Amino acid sequence: MQPNTPIDFGLFGLLLWCMTIEQAHRGRRRPLLLNGVIAVLGALILYEAYGIYTGREHHQTLPPAHQRDSIRVNGGMQIDVINGCGASGVGQTVTEYARSLGYDVVEMKNYKNFNQDESLVIDRSGKPEAARLLADRLGIDPTNIVQEISRDYFVTASIVIGKDYRRLHPWIHQIKE
């Protein structure tokens, strides 16, 4: 390897190239520019190493502006949407609405039967305040919040859509728009 030829290894290669030039000039006065390049590259390598160590990404994309406050409030809470009335498309409508509020809907499925008269929120994680907020944001009566903590569920809460779905916020807001 000749001291004046950079190795094609990105930042690491450039740093090695600078070090070989430095060794070639050993005993003579080192150029100030070379020392500056070495310092900047060293700082970049430390910055990247810190990012790898902490698991942080340097270029994170932000959600749309209208969702930022919702995500802070909901913390990306994971929920599932369950159709308990049998009407076609209600699960998709509630899923889209909940996602627009910043919730992370991880599953959409049918309930054990389609005889659910009233919609309800099932607290799966022992966080009643989160279940109350979810019910309020969807227009579900707070008396229709039940707690069923289970280690088999990895969601914070479940929404069971009942036959009263037309009174919920996704349909009320859809009509007004």
C-alpha positions in Angstrom: 0.0 0.0 0.0 1.4 3.4 -1.0 1.0 6.2 1.5 -0.8 8.5 -1.0 -3.5 6.0 -2.1 -6.8 5.9 0.0 -8.2 2.5 0.8 -11.8 2.1 -0.3 -13.3 1.3 3.2 -15.4 4.4 3.7 -14.6 6.5 6.9 -12.4 3.7 8.3 -10.4 3.6 5.1 -10.0 7.4 5.0 -8.8 7.3 8.6 -6.2 4.6 7.8 -5.1 6.6 4.8 -4.5 9.6 6.9 -2.6 7.6 9.5 -0.3 6.2 6.7 0.4 9.7 5.5 1.1 10.8 9.1 3.6 7.9 9.4 5.2 8.9 6.1 5.7 12.4 7.5 6.9 11.3 10.9 9.9 13.3 12.0 8.7 16.3 10.0 6.2 18.9 11.0 2.6 17.3 10.5 0.3 19.3 8.3 -2.5 21.0 10.2 -5.1 19.9 7.7 -4.2 16.3 8.3 -4.6 16.6 12.0 -8.0 18.2 11.5 -9.2 15.4 9.2 -8.1 12.8 11.8 -9.9 14.6 14.6 -13.2 15.0 12.6 -13.1 11.3 11.5 -12.4 10.2 15.0 -15.4 12.2 16.3 -17.6 10.7 13.6 -16.5 7.2 14.5 -17.2 7.8 18.2 -20.7 9.3 17.3 -21.6 6.2 15.2 -20.2 3.8 17.9 -22.4 5.6 20.5 -25.4 5.2 18.3 -24.8 1.5 17.8 -24.2 1.0 21.5 -27.4 2.7 22.6 -29.5 1.3 19.7 -30.6 4.7 18.5 -31.1 5.6 14.9 -29.7 9.0 13.8 -32.3 9.6 11.1 -35.8 9.0 12.5 -38.8 9.9 10.5 -41.6 11.8 12.3 -45.2 10.8 11.9 -47.6 13.4 10.3 -48.1 16.5 12.4 -51.7 15.7 13.2 -50.7 12.4 14.9 -47.7 13.5 17.0 -49.8 14.6 20.0 -51.9 11.5 19.9 -48.8 9.3 19.8 -47.4 11.1 22.9 -50.7 10.6 24.7 -51.2 6.9 23.7 -47.5 6.0 23.7 -48.2 3.7 20.6 -50.4 1.5 22.8 -51.0 -1.8 21.2 -54.6 -2.9 20.8 -56.7 -5.4 18.9 -60.1 -4.8 17.3 -62.7 -7.5 17.5 -66.0 -7.6 15.5 -68.8 -8.6 17.9 -71.7 -7.5 15.8 -71.1 -9.3 12.5 -71.5 -6.2 10.3 -69.1 -6.1 7.4 -66.3 -3.5 7.5 -66.7 -2.3 11.1 -63.4 -3.8 12.1 -61.6 -2.0 9.3 -63.3 1.3 10.1 -62.4 1.2 13.8 -58.8 0.1 13.0 -58.3 3.0 10.7 -59.8 5.4 13.2 -57.7 4.1 16.1 -54.5 4.3 14.0 -55.3 7.9 13.1 -55.4 8.6 16.9 -51.9 7.0 17.3 -52.9 3.5 18.5 -51.0 0.5 17.2 -53.7 -1.9 16.0 -51.9 -5.3 15.9 -54.8 -7.6 15.1 -58.3 -7.4 13.7 -60.6 -10.5 14.2 -64.1 -11.7 14.9 -65.5 -12.2 18.4 -66.7 -15.6 19.6 -70.2 -14.7 18.5 -72.0 -11.8 16.8 -74.5 -11.2 19.6 -72.7 -8.3 21.3 -75.2 -5.5 21.8 -72.9 -2.8 23.2 -69.3 -2.1 22.3 -66.8 -2.5 25.0 -63.1 -2.1 25.9 -61.3 -5.0 27.6 -58.3 -4.0 29.7 -55.8 -6.7 29.1 -52.8 -5.3 31.0 -54.1 -3.8 34.3 -53.9 -0.2 33.0 -57.5 1.1 33.6 -56.5 4.7 32.8 -55.4 3.6 29.3 -58.6 1.6 28.8 -60.7 4.6 29.9 -58.9 7.0 27.5 -59.4 4.5 24.7 -63.1 4.1 25.4 -63.5 7.9 25.6 -61.7 8.5 22.3 -63.9 5.9 20.6 -67.2 7.0 22.2 -67.6 3.8 24.2 -69.5 4.1 27.5 -67.1 4.0 30.4 -69.4 1.5 32.1 -68.5 -0.9 29.3 -64.9 -1.3 30.3 -64.0 -4.7 31.7 -60.8 -6.0 33.0 -59.5 -9.4 31.8 -55.8 -9.6 32.4 -54.2 -12.5 30.7 -50.6 -13.5 30.0 -51.8 -14.9 26.7 -52.5 -11.4 25.3 -49.7 -9.1 24.4 -52.0 -6.1 23.8 -52.8 -3.4 26.3 -56.5 -3.5 25.4 -59.1 -5.0 23.1 -62.0 -3.2 21.5 -65.1 -5.4 20.9 -67.5 -3.7 18.5 -71.1 -4.2 19.3 -74.4 -3.6 17.5 -74.3 0.0 18.7 -71.3 0.8 16.5 -73.2 3.6 14.6 -73.0 5.7 17.8 -69.2 5.4 18.0 -66.9 8.3 17.0 -65.6 6.7 13.8 -69.1 6.8 12.4 -70.2 10.1 13.9 -67.0 11.9 12.6 -67.4 10.2 9.2 -70.9 11.6 8.8 -69.8 15.1 9.7 -66.9 15.2 7.3 
